[in-house]
Amino acid sequence: MGCDNNKIINSPDIKSDAVVHPNHYNKGIECWDYTTSHDMGFLDGNVVKYVTRFKHKNGLQDLAKAKQYLDKLIEVESSRIKNS
């Protein structure tokens, strides 16, 4: 059975703004707008996401997540360059 996002967003227990436009992403441009406008993929997009929100959400935990994605991106790009 799939998840009905409309039920979740329209639930009286959840403020839709917190789901659709969380405060930690509304400091200028939203992260997904930035990453899609720069044609970023999953790995580099997540680096931007976690670095962008760390001061407003999970602090060092978000920086550690960003580092994990950056390390994987470096590994993938190094392999791509080596094999091209």
NORJO-V188208 format. One record per pair of residues at least 12 apart in sequence whose ideal C-beta (glycine too) atoms are under 10 Angstrom apart, sorted by the first residue. I is the first residue (numbers start at 1). J is the second residue. If there is no record, write none. Layout:
i->I j->J
i->I j->J
This chain:
i->5 j->19
i->22 j->53
i->22 j->56
i->22 j->57
i->23 j->53
i->23 j->56
i->23 j->57
i->24 j->49
i->24 j->52
i->24 j->53
i->24 j->54
i->24 j->55
i->24 j->56
i->24 j->57
i->24 j->58
i->24 j->62
i->25 j->49
i->25 j->52
i->25 j->53
i->25 j->56
i->25 j->57
i->26 j->56
i->27 j->52
i->27 j->53
i->27 j->55
i->27 j->56
i->28 j->52
i->29 j->52
i->30 j->52
i->31 j->45
i->31 j->46
i->31 j->48
i->31 j->49
i->31 j->50
i->31 j->51
i->31 j->52
i->31 j->53
i->32 j->45
i->32 j->48
i->32 j->49
i->34 j->48
i->34 j->49
i->34 j->52
i->35 j->47
i->35 j->48
i->35 j->49
i->35 j->52
i->41 j->73
i->41 j->76
i->42 j->69
i->42 j->72
i->42 j->73
i->43 j->68
i->43 j->69
i->43 j->70
i->43 j->71
i->43 j->72
i->43 j->73
i->43 j->74
i->43 j->75
i->43 j->76
i->43 j->77
i->44 j->69
i->44 j->70
i->44 j->73
i->44 j->76
i->44 j->77
i->45 j->69
i->45 j->73
i->46 j->65
i->46 j->66
i->46 j->68
i->46 j->69
i->46 j->70
i->46 j->72
i->46 j->73
i->47 j->65
i->47 j->66
i->47 j->67
i->47 j->68
i->47 j->69
i->47 j->70
i->47 j->71
i->47 j->72
i->47 j->73
i->48 j->66
i->48 j->69
i->49 j->62
i->49 j->65
i->49 j->66
i->49 j->69
i->50 j->62
i->50 j->63
i->50 j->64
i->50 j->65
i->50 j->66
i->50 j->67
i->50 j->68
i->50 j->69
i->50 j->70
i->51 j->63
i->51 j->65
i->51 j->66
i->51 j->67
i->51 j->69
i->51 j->70
i->52 j->66
i->53 j->65
i->53 j->66
i->54 j->66
